[in-house]
Amino acid sequence: DRDFWTDDERNQLKKMFNAGKDLSEIALVLQRTELAIFTTPVISDHLDYVQLSEDLLYLVVPTRFGIFTPEELAASRAKQPISLAPERILEGNFLWLTAPKGQGLYHAEQKLFTEISYTPPRTRCVEYVDTRYSLAAVGNGIALMPGVTIHKEDMENGQIAACALNSATMTRGIVVARKKGIKLSKYAEIYWNYLISHNQ
């Protein structure tokens, strides 16, 4: 039986992977899938894409770090996000639980650090989103998380606060993409056209 990947495809895959391309982009370019969802920035001459939505992002900050006022803690226990001036976070020597390079949240972290002109004093790269959240929730560091990942009961119990930094972009885009110039299958085309018509 012929190998699923031809020699040419394997060479293209290796070249794109070594260039830091997202695996979803590689699958689209090599036509192993018709559509793909991205949370990383899509910068490719090979793809057409449509933005579906934006995820709200928050810093998950352990309350034991002692940076919150009683009023803020009360709001957090009521499951309300807290708005903070960036210096409230930046002045501490806190550990940041960061995403690996290439993940959507890695790009969001780098964008945030650039916007607020900040280099975390200490970082620990943790591969999985759920693990990063769990470590932050038990007081081991600060993590940038999608709002949907945050467990409201952890806020209610007073373990963590979900924080937005004033004047910082706390979102990440979610897009669907296809390879340029190819004919989609019937149902992929229907889905693509539906997404375009509902996101203009």
N, C-alpha and C positions, 0 to 999 in steps of 0.2 A: 504494500500500500504506500502511496505517496505521502510524504510528510505534509501535515496540514499547512505549514509555512514553507513557501518556496525559498530558495537561497536569496533571491532578490528581496523578498519581504523580510527575511531575517536580518539582512544587511540594513534595510531601511529602518526596521524596528530598533536595532542597536544604535544606529546613528541618531535617531530622534530621542531615544532614551538617554543617551550620553549627552545630548544637547539640553537635557532637562525638560523635555516635553512631557505633559501629562499623559497618563496611560489612556485616558478617554480620547484625547486628541489623536494619539497613535492609532487607536482602534478605528476612529473615523477616517483618518487619512488612508489607512490600509484597507478600508471598507470591510471591517469585521463587525461593524455595527452601523446603523443608519442615523441614529440620533443619540445624543449623550447629554447628560446634565452636568454642569460645571459649577463649582463654588470658587474656583480659582479664576483669576483674570484670563480672559480669552484673547490672546494676541497672536493671530495666525492668519497668513494670507490664504490658507487652504480651507478656511471654515467660514460659513455664514452662521450667525447666531441671533437669538432673540432673548432679551432679558425678561425673565418671568416675574421676579420679585426681588426684594431686598430683605435679608435677615437682619433683625435688630441684634446688636451685640452688646454685651455687658461685661464689665470686669467683676469676676467673682472674688470678693475680698473677705477673708475670715474676720469675724468681728473681734477675735482675740488680739488682733493687731492694734487695737485701741485707738483708731483714728476717727471714730464716729462720735457724734454728740448724742446725748440721750434722746433728743427729738428724732434724729436720723435712725437710731436703733428702733424706736417705736414705729416709725414709718416702714422700716424693713420688716419688722415682725408682722406688720399689716400687709406684707407682700408687695410693697411699693418700691420700685427702683429709686436709688438715691443719686442726685446730681452733685458732682464734686468738681471743684477747681482742680486742675491737674496737679498743682503743687502739693495738694493734700496726700496724694499717692507718691509723688516723686521724691519727697523729702525723706522717706523711710528707706532703710536698707533691707527691702523685702525680696524674698525669692519669687521669681516669676516662672510659672510652669508654662513652657512654650511648646508650640507645635513643630513637627519636623518640617524642614524645607520641602516645598512642593505642595503641602496641604493648603486648602483654602484659608484656614485660620492663620497659617504662617504669613501669608500675604497681608491679611488684615492686621496682624500684630505689627508687621514691619511698617505698614502705612500709619498706624497709630503712633508708633515710636517716632517716626519721622515728623508727623504733624506736631507732636508736643516736644520735639527736640530732646529726646530722652534715650539713654542707654541703660537698660536694667543693670543694677549692680551685681545681681546674681541670677542665673537662669538654670533651669533643669528641663531639658527636652524630653517630653513624654509623648509617645507615639499616638496613643488612642485618646479620643476626645473624652470618653466616659471616665477613663483613668485620671486624666488631668482634672476633670470636674471633682471626682471623688477625693483626690489629694487636696484640692482647694477647700472642699467642704469640711474636711477634718482639720483644717488649719495649717496646711503645709505650704501654702503659697498663694499667689494671685494668678488667675487664669482668665483669658479672654474667651467668652463662651457665647454661642447663640442663645437667645432668650428661651427657646424651646427646650434647651438642655437643662436649665436651672430648675431644681426641685423646689417648689414653693414651700414645702414643709421644712426645708433647711433654713429658709428665711424666717418662717414662722417660729421655729425653735430657737432662733437667735444665733445659729452657727455661722451664717454668712450674710453678706449684703450684696445685692446686685447693683453695680454702680455704672453710671454714664459720666464721662468726663466732659465738662463744659467746653464748647467750641471744637470738639474732636469728632471726626467721622466714625460713628460706631455702627457701621453696617457692612454687609458684604453682599455682592450681587449673586443671584442665582440665574444662570442662563441655560438655554437648550441650544445645541449646535448641530450642524450637519456639514458634510463635505461639500464644497462648492462644485457646481457643474455636474452633479450626478442625479440621475432620476431615482426618486424614492419609490418604494413599494406603495401600493394603493393606500394601505392604512397608515403608513408612516407619513405620506403626503397629506392625508386628511388631518392627522394630528398636528403636523407642522403648520398647516393653514389655519387650523383652529387656534393654535397658540399665537400666531401672528395677528389674527383678527381680534383677539382678546387682550393684546398687549401693545396696542398702538396708542 
